[in-house]
Structure formats: C-alpha cells, structure tokens
Amino acid sequence: MSLGNVGAIILSMAYIILCISDALLALGNNNSMLIKVIAFGLISLSIIIRPRFHRLIGLLLPLLLVLCVSLIKSFNVNAGLEELFRFLSPVTITIALFAYRDRLAIIVVTFLGVVITNDLAQCYFYLAYVAHLPSFMPYRIDSGLFLRAQGWIGFFSEFSFMNFCAFLLYRWLRPATSSKVMKSVFILFSLLGFSFKIFATWAIYPFLIGRKGIKAWVCIGLGLSLTAFVVVNGYVDSLLDVGATKLSFYVIDGNSARAESYRVMAESLESGNFAGEGLGAFGGPASIAFNSPTYAKYHFDWFGLSLATTDTFYPHLVVETGVVGAILWMAMMLLYGQRCKRAIWMFVVGAFCFDNIFSMAFLSPSYVFSALLLMHVFSQINYTDILARRLKMPPQIKVYKDSDF
C-alpha cells in the first residue's frame, strides 16, 4: 500500500472520530474534546506523511500573526487558547484535504459511509419513537410538531447538510449511472432534518444548477409525500405558523441573540475596532463559559435565553479577530487549494456560507469537513478522472492541464 493511501486512510479515520466527538457532545459527554484532539492529531499526522501545500500556504503566516495578536488581547488566556484551537481546526482540515487531492476517492467513500449509517440510525430512531424502544440519542421535537432527524451524530442541521452533500456527490460525480433511489434518499433525509437553512438551499438549487439533474418525478414525488404527511396529520397551518414565527424571530423583528450578534458586530466596526476584541471575546462557546465582558460592553440582550453560543459565525469571527483577521481566515478557507471555480463549486460555497449566517458550522470540524471535501472534489479538475475511476464512475468533467490555469 502506498504512503499516499495510508495518509488518506488516516485522514478518513480522523473524520469518523470527529463525528464520534460530535455524538459525545450531543450526549453531554465530557470526553468529546479529548476525542476531537485525537482526531486532529491524526489529521496532523496525515499532513506530516504527505507535506504537499498549495501556493496560498503563504496566507498562513499573516493569519497566525493576527490570531496571536488576538490571543494576546484576549481577556482570558484559557478562553483565547480554546478559540485559537477552534479557528485553526478548519485550516488544518483544508490543508490536509489538499495534500490528498489525488486520493479523495478514499475520503469520499468514508464520508458517504458515515452519511448512510447516519440515515440508517435515524430510521431506527423513528421506529424507536413510535414503538417506545430504547434510544441512545435524545429526540428533538420542534414546536411539538415534528421530530427532527439528527442521526447518530446528534445535530439536525449537520444531518441535513451532509445528506445534501452526499446528493451532490452522487449527482455530479456519476450523473449517468448513479442510483435514482439513493439520490432520492439523500434529498428526503436532508429535508427531514427540518433545517430551514437547507430548505432555502434546495429552493435555489433547481434554478441555478439542477434543471438538468433532478428529475421531475423526484421533486414531485417528494413534494407530494411530504405534503400528504402534513395534511393527513393536520399540521399544515401549524407548520406554516412555525415557519412564519422563525422568520419573524430571526430576521424581521430581530428579537433574538442571532440578530443581536450582528448589531454588536456593526457597533464594534463603527467604533474603529478593526483589530478585533481578542480571541474568546464574543459569540463562541469560550466567551460564554468564561463570562466575557464584551457582552456587557455592548449591552447584549439574550432575550431571556441561556445559550452556549450566539449561533452566528460571522460576528464571532469579525468581533474577535477584526476585519484583517476575518479576511485572511475566510480567504484561507475558501481559496486554499481551490483551482477551478465551476458553477457547482460556487453553489457549494454559497450554500455553506449562507448556513453560517445562522450557525457556527465553520467551527464544527465534522460539519466543515463535509463542505471542504466537496469544495476540493469539485475544484480539483485534474483529479476528477482519477476519482471517478477509483469509485468506478465514468469521468464526466473535462480534465485540464496545469498550463490551462
């Protein structure tokens, strides 16, 4: 077995361990962070085994400098170090994925395996809920109306997004031979997470990408099935009320911690604080755990809720690292190793960036791993034929030479 394959297997194992860490976090197990550290040890090992870097690795030095300055400015060194680890985690993942850009087939198979086992676990949870069987994961019932799919990983938003990513891999890597059943399953389970962010993404997809991809019977069949389900159960009006309430709460009226976080970001920038308030200052779990004074400084209103984060990534990034730090960090995440920005690549980036308006997905290692994996797959045009062959898929994308870029 080649050294490249060994490193790709180690990186795949790290992804599985990150998912296990999330499951432990959902269960409130204190070993979650230790498991995550082990996973990043494996990711670092995979980079050491195959130290191949994109030319944009030069961004890493100024980014580290900005993060170190932000760490020095932190109100609490422990909070700062915790957030430093969170910000560097996705950077490490994208560096590792680029190093194995010609071995992505191994990682893709692992990812699809995790998605499928997650969906199977969710099928059991439905059965367990109806038949009152034991369940190792607590149920999430939103507004008393619907059971949110979360799988064994334990997070409904990630569950929806990873099924969305699995669909895109099936649709774009093997459009001529991929199973319609599997594509339909991934679409259905992505919707069953009842993540309103993914609903918006699916609403846009057919107009931008999918007119040649999603068959009419799939869309119509899923739409009719879901409609029949809610009609038979008498949930239509209630479901619409929930949607209207969430839209008003998070977007229109601005009476939520999410809306407040964007106010704080705007006021921080207006005050000329372009270098940031310091790591651990605002938005992330460390700022809550260590009682950051930034919330009092900006008169942050939690609206009576007790939350672990503000659940918004961009205010967290900008307030803590400043404009320069935010630009460098986002450039590293969205540009490192990305070669050909095809329409599907831009759609994946847009969908994930939209998700982070209402979440902290960028700093969830297993969550961001899904997005970064798709970004590297769809941008590494030179390796698409290799990926297709190893997955026994016919290459569908023109292969360019390095001189074409």
HELIX and SHEET records of a PDB file:
HELIX    1   1 LEU A    3  ALA A   26  1                                  24    
HELIX    2   2 SER A   32  ILE A   49  1                                  18    
HELIX    3   3 ARG A   55  LEU A   59  5                                   5    
HELIX    4   4 LEU A   60  ILE A   72  1                                  13    
HELIX    5   5 VAL A   77  ALA A   99  1                                  23    
HELIX    6   6 LEU A  104  ALA A  131  1                                  28    
HELIX    7   7 PHE A  156  LEU A  173  1                                  18    
HELIX    8   8 LYS A  180  LEU A  192  1                                  13    
HELIX    9   9 PHE A  196  LEU A  208  1                                  13    
HELIX   10  10 GLY A  210  LYS A  212  5                                   3    
HELIX   11  11 ALA A  216  VAL A  232  1                                  17    
HELIX   12  12 VAL A  236  LEU A  247  1                                  12    
HELIX   13  13 SER A  248  ILE A  252  3                                   5    
HELIX   14  14 ALA A  257  GLU A  270  1                                  14    
HELIX   15  15 PRO A  285  ALA A  289  1                                   5    
HELIX   16  16 THR A  294  LYS A  297  1                                   4    
HELIX   17  17 PHE A  313  LEU A  335  1                                  23    
HELIX   18  18 ALA A  343  ASP A  355  1                                  13    
HELIX   19  19 ALA A  361  LEU A  363  5                                   3    
HELIX   20  20 PRO A  365  SER A  379  1                                  15    
HELIX   21  21 ILE A  381  TYR A  383  5                                   3    
HELIX   22  22 THR A  384  ARG A  390  1                                   7    
HELIX   23  23 ASP A  402  ASP A  404  5                                   3    
SHEET    1   A 2 ILE A 141  ASP A 142  0                                        
SHEET    2   A 2 PHE A 146  LEU A 147 -1                                        
END                                                                             
